[in-house]
Amino acid sequence: MVKIEATKKTDTCQTFCYDEEVVERIQPKLENVDGVELLFKALSDATRLKVAYALSLEKELCVCDVANILNTTTATASHHLRYLRNMGLVKYDKRGKLVFYSLPDNHIRSLVQLAAGHNIASH
């Protein structure tokens, strides 16, 4: 352990020291989360998070379904779905005059459902 300096805050260590082996092992792995903040930024909007959650509960939803689930217009639903699509968080399939959206894989589904489960458990 390397001792650096003392601090006076009560919510932190009283002395600053760190485990060099742990730091050297973990620090390079931080590259694994480069860009992930964009995913969280996209989901930080309450409406987009609700859209993603609704899509996590169904295989696919049409824009009209999403609009009605959110009690909003199809224009608003389309705007949020387009944003999520541009971020790579949803995919779409146009069938005639209808457009269906779904999650591209189980990663987003798991993330959104895990967050919802945490929210339910903390209340």
LOVEXVEX-219700 format. One line per 2 residues: for each residue x, y, z of N, C-alpha, C, O, CB. Coordinates in pm, whole numbers, plus 50000, padded with zeros to 5 digits. Glycine has a CB too. Example, Ala and Ser with C-alpha at 12.3 -4.5 7.8 and 13.67 -1.06 7.14 Angstrom:
51319/49431/50780/51230/49550/50780/51320/49670/50780/51424/49668/50846/51131/49553/50905; 51285/49775/50708/51367/49894/50714/51290/50003/50787/51341/50114/50804/51408/49940/50572
//
This chain:
50083/49882/50000/50000/50000/50000/50089/50125/50000/50193/50130/50065/49905/49999/50121; 50044/50225/49926/50116/50351/49916/50037/50458/49988/49922/50484/49951/50142/50390/49767
50095/50521/50089/50029/50629/50162/50060/50761/50094/50177/50792/50069/50073/50632/50310; 49956/50839/50063/49977/50964/49990/49956/51086/50079/50049/51164/50100/49883/50971/49870
49834/51105/50132/49805/51224/50211/49687/51199/50304/49609/51106/50282/49776/51344/50120; 49674/51280/50405/49562/51270/50499/49450/51363/50456/49474/51469/50398/49608/51303/50644
49326/51322/50485/49210/51406/50456/49131/51426/50584/49153/51355/50682/49120/51343/50345; 49037/51523/50584/48959/51552/50703/48811/51521/50686/48733/51543/50779/48975/51697/50741
48769/51471/50572/48629/51440/50550/48592/51312/50623/48674/51221/50636/48599/51426/50399; 48469/51306/50671/48426/51187/50746/48370/51078/50656/48355/50964/50699/48323/51226/50849
48337/51113/50531/48280/51012/50441/48384/50950/50348/48348/50881/50253/48169/51073/50360; 48511/50975/50375/48619/50917/50297/48721/50857/50393/48712/50874/50514/48686/51024/50205
48816/50787/50337/48924/50731/50419/48997/50845/50490/49008/50955/50436/49023/50646/50333; 49046/50819/50608/49119/50922/50680/49260/50940/50627/49321/51045/50647/49124/50889/50828
49311/50841/50560/49438/50854/50489/49417/50801/50348/49338/50709/50326/49554/50777/50562; 49488/50860/50255/49475/50818/50116/49582/50714/50086/49701/50744/50089/49488/50939/50019
49539/50594/50059/49630/50488/50018/49557/50400/49919/49434/50401/49915/49682/50406/50142; 49629/50326/49840/49564/50239/49744/49648/50114/49723/49768/50110/49751/49542/50312/49611
49581/50012/49671/49644/49883/49645/49690/49886/49499/49609/49877/49407/49545/49763/49672; 49820/49898/49479/49874/49910/49343/49835/49793/49254/49806/49813/49136/50024/49921/49348
49834/49673/49308/49800/49555/49229/49655/49563/49179/49627/49533/49063/49820/49426/49313; 49565/49604/49266/49424/49617/49228/49408/49725/49122/49337/49705/49023/49337/49650/49351
49472/49838/49142/49463/49948/49047/49516/49906/48910/49453/49932/48808/49541/50071/49099; 49631/49841/48908/49690/49798/48781/49605/49693/48710/49604/49686/48587/49830/49743/48804
49534/49611/48787/49449/49508/48728/49319/49567/48673/49272/49526/48567/49417/49400/48833; 49262/49662/48744/49131/49714/48706/49139/49831/48608/49055/49842/48519/49056/49757/48828
49235/49917/48623/49241/50038/48541/49232/50012/48390/49157/50082/48323/49368/50111/48570; 49305/49916/48334/49293/49891/48189/49154/49842/48147/49114/49859/48032/49397/49789/48147
49082/49780/48239/48950/49728/48207/48846/49839/48193/48737/49815/48141/48905/49630/48314; 48878/49959/48237/48785/50071/48225/48755/50104/48080/48652/50165/48049/48840/50194/48296
48844/50064/47989/48820/50084/47846/48694/50010/47800/48633/50047/47700/48942/50038/47764; 48657/49905/47873/48537/49828/47838/48409/49911/47845/48310/49875/47782/48525/49707/47929
48410/50020/47921/48290/50100/47935/48298/50231/47856/48210/50316/47870/48265/50130/48080; 48401/50248/47776/48409/50367/47691/48288/50372/47600/48259/50275/47529/48541/50368/47608
48217/50482/47601/48099/50499/47517/47969/50455/47581/47862/50489/47531/48117/50425/47391; 47975/50381/47690/47854/50331/47755/47772/50447/47812/47650/50435/47829/47889/50231/47866
47838/50557/47842/47764/50672/47896/47658/50721/47798/47557/50778/47839/47861/50787/47930; 47680/50699/47669/47580/50739/47568/47453/50657/47582/47343/50709/47562/47638/50723/47427
47467/50530/47616/47351/50444/47640/47272/50498/47759/47150/50511/47752/47395/50298/47666; 47343/50530/47867/47274/50581/47986/47217/50720/47962/47112/50754/48017/47370/50584/48104
47283/50799/47880/47229/50930/47846/47097/50914/47770/47000/50986/47797/47330/51011/47762; 47094/50821/47677/46971/50796/47600/46859/50749/47692/46744/50788/47674/46997/50692/47490
46891/50666/47788/46790/50612/47879/46762/50703/47998/46675/50673/48079/46832/50476/47928; 46836/50813/48009/46813/50905/48122/46687/50988/48102/46637/51048/48197/46934/50997/48140
46635/50992/47980/46508/51059/47954/46396/50965/47998/46392/50849/47956/46493/51098/47802; 46306/51014/48082/46200/50928/48138/46113/50863/48031/46076/50747/48044/46113/51009/48232
46081/50937/47926/45996/50881/47821/46069/50771/47745/46013/50665/47719/45950/50990/47724; 46194/50796/47710/46271/50693/47638/46292/50569/47724/46292/50457/47673/46406/50748/47592
46311/50589/47853/46326/50475/47944/46196/50394/47947/46200/50271/47948/46364/50522/48086; 46083/50462/47950/45954/50392/47948/45934/50317/47817/45880/50207/47816/45839/50490/47970
45978/50376/47707/45968/50309/47577/46053/50181/47580/46006/50075/47540/46015/50403/47461; 46176/50193/47627/46264/50076/47634/46207/49970/47727/46216/49850/47698/46404/50117/47681
46150/50012/47837/46090/49917/47931/45971/49847/47866/45957/49725/47877/46047/49988/48061; 45885/49923/47800/45769/49863/47732/45817/49760/47629/45760/49652/47618/45683/49972/47663
45922/49795/47554/45975/49701/47455/46040/49580/47521/46047/49473/47460/46077/49772/47366; 46086/49596/47644/46146/49481/47714/46040/49381/47758/46070/49265/47788/46227/49528/47836
45915/49427/47762/45805/49341/47807/45735/49268/47693/45657/49176/47716/45705/49422/47883; 45762/49310/47570/45701/49251/47451/45808/49221/47348/45916/49281/47349/45592/49344/47392
45778/49128/47258/45873/49096/47151/45890/49217/47059/46002/49247/47017/45824/48973/47071; 45779/49284/47027/45782/49404/46942/45656/49485/46967/45554/49432/47011/45795/49366/46792
45664/49613/46936/45549/49702/46948/45546/49795/46828/45650/49842/46781/45554/49783/47080; 45427/49822/46778/45412/49918/46670/45413/50059/46730/45385/50076/46849/45280/49892/46589
45444/50160/46651/45451/50298/46697/45319/50337/46763/45319/50405/46865/45484/50393/46581; 45208/50295/46705/45076/50328/46760/45059/50266/46899/45001/50329/46988/44965/50278/46666
45108/50144/46917/45102/50080/47049/45182/50162/47150/45133/50191/47260/45156/49935/47043; 45303/50199/47114/45389/50277/47203/45322/50410/47239/45321/50449/47355/45527/50304/47137
45265/50478/47140/45197/50605/47166/45084/50587/47266/45069/50667/47358/45143/50664/47034; 45005/50483/47250/44893/50458/47341/44940/50415/47479/44881/50455/47580/44801/50353/47284
45045/50335/47486/45101/50295/47615/45147/50418/47693/45127/50427/47814/45219/50196/47595; 45208/50513/47622/45260/50634/47686/45156/50745/47699/45183/50850/47757/45378/50686/47607
45037/50722/47646/44934/50828/47642/44987/50954/47575/44974/51064/47629/44886/50860/47785; 45045/50937/47458/45102/51050/47384/45066/51037/47237/44993/50946/47197/45256/51057/47403
45117/51126/47158/45090/51121/47013/45186/51025/46945/45290/50990/46999/45101/51261/46950; 45148/50983/46824/45240/50898/46747/45364/50976/46708/45472/50919/46695/45169/50842/46620
45351/51108/46690/45467/51191/46657/45569/51190/46771/45689/51178/46747/45424/51336/46625; 45521/51203/46894/45611/51200/47009/45673/51062/47025/45793/51050/47049/45536/51240/47138
45592/50959/47012/45644/50822/47023/45749/50797/46915/45854/50740/46942/45529/50719/47012; 45719/50839/46793/45813/50821/46682/45945/50894/46707/46052/50842/46677/45752/50870/46551
45936/51014/46763/46056/51092/46794/46147/51014/46889/46267/51002/46864/46018/51229/46855; 46090/50962/46997/46170/50889/47095/46221/50756/47039/46334/50717/47066/46088/50863/47222
46139/50688/46962/46182/50563/46901/46295/50587/46801/46389/50508/46794/46064/50494/46832; 46285/50694/46725/46390/50728/46629/46522/50757/46702/46629/50713/46658/46348/50851/46544
46513/50829/46812/46633/50859/46892/46698/50730/46940/46819/50711/46927/46597/50950/47013; 46616/50641/46995/46668/50513/47044/46725/50430/46929/46826/50362/46946/46559/50434/47116
46661/50435/46813/46711/50362/46697/46846/50417/46652/46938/50341/46622/46610/50369/46580; 46858/50550/46648/46985/50612/46608/47098/50579/46705/47215/50579/46667/46969/50763/46598
47062/50552/46830/47162/50514/46930/47192/50364/46927/47279/50315/46999/47115/50555/47070; 47119/50290/46843/47138/50145/46834/47072/50067/46945/47104/49950/46967/47284/50115/46833
46977/50130/47015/46913/50063/47128/46784/49992/47090/46736/49907/47164/46885/50163/47235; 46728/50026/46975/46612/49954/46923/46632/49934/46772/46712/50002/46709/46479/50033/46952
46558/49839/46718/46557/49819/46573/46413/49826/46527/46320/49815/46608/46623/49681/46533; 46393/49844/46398/46257/49856/46347/46238/49773/46222/46333/49737/46152/46222/50001/46320
46111/49744/46197/46072/49665/46081/45946/49727/46024/45841/49728/46089/46050/49514/46119; 45955/49780/45902/45840/49842/45838/45762/49734/45764/45818/49660/45683/45884/49956/45741
45633/49726/45793/45544/49630/45729/45424/49705/45674/45329/49736/45746/45500/49517/45828; 45431/49733/45546/45325/49811/45484/45321/49951/45543/45420/50024/45534/45189/49743/45502
45209/49988/45603/45195/50120/45663/45230/50123/45811/45221/50228/45875/45054/50170/45643; 45268/50010/45866/45301/50000/46008/45452/49983/46028/45520/49923/45946/45225/49884/46074
45501/50037/46139/45641/50021/46176/45645/49959/46315/45587/50011/46410/45718/50158/46173; 45715/49846/46325/45727/49775/46451/45869/49791/46505/45967/49781/46430/45693/49625/46433
45879/49816/46634/46009/49831/46700/46030/49717/46798/45936/49663/46855/46018/49967/46772; 46157/49683/46816/46194/49580/46912/46335/49609/46962/46407/49693/46907/46184/49437/46848
46372/49538/47066/46508/49551/47118/46600/49462/47036/46561/49351/46999/46515/49513/47270; 46721/49507/47006/46810/49431/46918/46868/49304/46982/46906/49211/46912/46922/49518/46872
46874/49303/47116/46927/49185/47185/46881/49189/47331/46809/49281/47371/47083/49181/47177; 46922/49092/47408/46877/49084/47547/46954/49174/47641/46916/49187/47758/46889/48943/47595
47062/49238/47596/47139/49324/47685/47056/49443/47734/47052/49471/47853/47265/49374/47614; 46991/49512/47642/46910/49627/47679/46790/49581/47762/46755/49645/47862/46862/49704/47554
46728/49472/47721/46615/49415/47795/46656/49388/47940/46587/49428/48033/46564/49284/47728; 46767/49321/47958/46814/49288/48093/46846/49413/48173/46811/49423/48291/46938/49198/48085
46913/49509/48110/46950/49633/48178/46827/49708/48228/46821/49749/48344/47032/49722/48085; 46729/49725/48141/46608/49800/48176/46527/49725/48281/46477/49786/48376/46521/49827/48050
46513/49595/48267/46436/49518/48364/46507/49512/48499/46442/49514/48603/46410/49376/48311; 46640/49504/48497/46715/49506/48621/46697/49639/48695/46679/49642/48817/46864/49481/48593
46701/49749/48619/46680/49882/48679/46539/49893/48735/46520/49947/48844/46706/49994/48575; 46440/49844/48662/46302/49848/48710/46287/49763/48835/46218/49803/48930/46205/49801/48601
46350/49648/48837/46345/49561/48955/46409/49626/49075/46360/49613/49187/46413/49429/48925; 46519/49697/49053/46585/49769/49162/46493/49879/49215/46481/49899/49336/46721/49831/49114
46428/49948/49124/46336/50056/49163/46220/50001/49245/46181/50060/49346/46283/50129/49037; 46164/49889/49203/46052/49827/49275/46098/49781/49414/46027/49802/49512/45995/49707/49196
46216/49720/49421/46267/49667/49548/46300/49778/49648/46293/49756/49769/46390/49582/49522; 46337/49896/49598/46376/50003/49689/46256/50084/49741/46273/50175/49821/46472/50096/49620
46137/50049/49695/46017/50121/49744/45940/50040/49842/45837/50085/49893/45927/50159/49630
//
